[in-house]
Amino acid sequence: MLLERWKAKRKHYLILSAAGKPIWTRHGDGGLISSYIGIIQTIISFYQDSEDSLRSFSAGDTKFVILTQGPLYLVAISRILESDTQLKLQLEALYMQILSTLTLPTLKHLFSVRPSTDLKRPLQGTETLLSSLADSFTRGSPSTLLSALECLTIRKSHRQIINNALLKTRTDKLLYGLVAAGGRLVSVVRPKKHSLHPGDLQLLFNMIFEAEGVKAGGGESWIPICLPGFNSSGYLYMYVSFLDLRGDTDNVADETTTKEESVAIILISTDKEAFFDLQGMRNALVEVR
């Protein structure tokens, strides 16, 4: 019964190591998919042994796309009408989600020391982020296809007021400052020579609004995160505060606040000791009239 339900899914994502160890699957579990992982690993290895990297193939109405990233194989299996390019972009986003947790040097070190490393433990807690990201692709994610992020539609004058408030209250410890509402970008401030990669923004918004693990942690959070598009080798530090603008006196969101009702202040620094500076900026920003 479980196997039949698994086979009935129109789209699957699998991540495995070059040694053939299953790391993550969107549907099913390790016991259910282990034999299929073995088959996929054998097929990929066959082409690598002949010095010809396998990128995609089709079987009937099912398309297989493989992305090789160092010691990881990421595989999309789809019966939905999507191109190889679309599926590859989705796999690249899943890979960036892994890097956002581990960083590239850590990932390389783990497998250089032990090629048969089981990555499940280092990635523990990231499964929800991977799953919510994968589900957004299956539902249809314009932001992935367009390498962009949706902005909240508001009056230009209102956006300018928010921009000015961010600039007025910014601290020297701030790298990026963002205001987002309902999962859409409202405003962003950044250094002149540093842009924000759309893939990095997608990871942030997936973590904050889709997986909802951040909001579940309470009114404010302090999170080390790697933004691979900015720097895949190290961590930045993210302060997140959810506001509830439904009239509560403390303006703090709780578990009853829906995604559409949530407003998030996202402040990012290179300094791991900047929590109180960013918290002070948040408080000043909320008080701006």
N, C-alpha and C positions, 0 to 999 in steps of 0.2 A: 504493500500500500504506500509506504513512504517513498519507495523507488519510483512508483508510478506517478505520484504527485510531483516528485523532483523532475522526472522526464517531461511532465506536462508544462513546465515553465517555459515560456517563449524566449527567455533570455537568461544567460548565466554568466557570471564572472568568476574566474578562478585565479588564484595567485599561488605559485609554487616556487620552490628553490630549484637551482640547477641540479641539485642532488636528488630531486624528485620528492621532496618533503612538502606536503600540503601546508600552506600558510593561512589562507583565507578563502572562503567560498561564500557567495551571497546566499545560495540555497543549499540545503542539506548540511551534512557534517562530515568530518574526516572519515568516519567508518563507512559512510554511504558512498563517498566519491573516491576513495583511495584507489580502487582499481582503474577508474577513469583517469585519475592523475597520472598513474603509471603509464597508461597508453599515451597520453599527451606528452609526457616527458620523453618517452621512447621516440615518438615521431619527431619532436624538436631536435633531439640529440642526433638522430639519423641524418638530418640535413646539416647540422653543424659539423658532423664528422666528415661530410663531403664538401665542407667549406662553402656552404650555400645556406644562408639564413632563411628560415621559413617565416614568412610574414602573414600569410593568409591562405585559406583554401575553402572550398565549399563542398558540402555533401547534401545533395538534394536541395531542399529549400533552407538549409542551415548554413550560416556563414561562420567561419572560425577566423579570428584575428589574433595574432600573437605579437606581444611586445616584449623584447628582451632588454632588460636593464641590469647589466652586470650579473650578479648572482641570482636575479629574480626573473621568472617568466610570468607575465600577466596575459591572461587569455580571456577573450570575449567570445561567447557562443550565442548567436542570435538568429531567431526566425522572424525578427521584425525587419522591415525594409530599411536597412541602414547601409551606408557605404563603408568601405574599409577605412577611409579617412575619418569618418565620424566615430567608428568604434576605436580606432587608434587614439583619438583625442580623449576619449573616455578612459582608456587604459592609462594614458599619460597622467590624467588627473588623479586616478587612484594611486599611481606611483608617487605623485607629489604629496598625496595625503600620508603615505608611509614616511616619506622624508620629513614631513612636518613634525612627526613624532620622534624620529631617530636621528636625523641629519645624515648626509651622505657619508662623511668620514666614519661615523659609528657603524653604518650598514656595511661598509667595505671592511672595516676592522673585524666585525663579527664573523664574516665569511672567510677572511684571510686566515684567521686563527683556526677556524673550524668550518670547513666547507659544508659539513652536514648539519650546521646549526639549525635548531628549531626556533624559528622567529616568532612563534606564537606568544611566548612569554614576554619578550621585549615589546611586542605590539599589544599586549593585554590592555584593554580599555579603548583601543582604536577601532575595534570591530564595528561599533555603532556608527562611527564616523564614515567608515568605508561603506557600510550598508546604506546609510542615508544618502551618500553621494551616488552610489550605484542606482538606488531607487529613483533619484532625480533624473538620471540619464534614461531610465526605462520609461518614465512618465513623459520625457521629452524636455530637455534642458537647453533653451535658446542661448543661455550664457556660455555653455560649453561649445556649442556649434559656432557661435560668433566670437568666441574668445573675448567676451565682454561681460558686464554686470548691469543688471537693471537698476535704474535710478527712480526714485520716488518723484512722481509728477506733482510739483508745487509751484507757486508763483515765484518768478525770478527774484522779486524783492524779499520774499520770505527766506529763500535760500541764501541770499546775500547777508541777511541778518544773522543767520546761523554761522556762515563763514566768518563774519566779523567777530562773533562771540568766541569762536574757536581761536582766532588769531589774538584776540584781546586777552584771553586767559591762558594761552599756551605757556608751558614751562620749558626751561632750557633742556630738560631731560627728554622732551618729546621728540620722537622720530616721525611717526604718523599719528594723526588724529582723525577719527571718523565718527560721524553720526549716521545711524541707520534706523529705518523704521519699517516694520513689517517685512523684513528681509530685503529691503531695497536701500540703496545708497542715497543719503540725503546730502552729505557734505564731507569733504576731505581736505585736510591741510598736510603738506609734506614739504621737505626741503626742495629747493629748486632743482638740484641735480639728481634727485631720487624719485623715480616714478614707482607706481604700484602695479605689479604684474597682475593681469586679470586672473590668472590661475591662483595667485596668492589670495586675492580677494575672495575667490570662489571657496577656497579652503576655510578662510575665516568665517564666511557667512554660513557655510555648511556646519561648522562647529557651533556657531552661536545660535543660528535660527532653525536649522533643520534637525540636527541631532538633539538639540535642546539640553544637552548635558551641562552647559554653562549656566543656563538660567535655573536649572534644578539645584545648582549649588548655592543659590541665594541671591541677594541683591548685587553683590560685586564679587569679582573673581580676579586672580592673579595667575597667569598661565605662561609658562615658557613654551615658545613655539618657534619652529623653523619655517621661514617663508622661502621655499626653494627658488622662486623667481628672483628674490632679492639676494639671498646668500644661502646656498644649500649646505654650507659647512658649519654653521653655528646657529645659536638661538637668539631670538629677540624675546622681549617680555611684554605681555599684553595685559592691560587692565581693562576689564569689562564691567560696566554698570548698566543694569536694566532699569529703565524708568517706566512707571505706570502713570499715564496722564489722564486717568479716568476720574481724578479728583481726590485721590488719597493724599493725606497731609504730608506723608514722607516721600511721595513720588517713587517708591520702590516697588518694582514688579514682584509678583509672587506666582505660585503655581497655577492660579486662576487666570493669569494674564495670557491671552492668546498671542500667537505669532503676529497677527495683524495689528494687535493693540500695543505690541512691545516697541519701545524705542531704546536702542542700545548706544551708549557712548563707549567707543573703542579707542583706547590710547595705547600706543606702542612705543617702547623705548629699547635702546641697546643696553641700558643699565639695569642689572638685576636688583639693585637697591633703590629703584625709583618709585616703588609702590606709593609711598606717602606723597611724593611730588605729584604723581598722576591722580591720586585720590583728591588732593587739594585742587588740582585743575578741574576735575569733575565737579566738585562742590561749587567752585567759582562759576563754572559754566552754567550750572543749573540756576544759580542766583542771578545771572545776567538778565536784565529787563530791557 
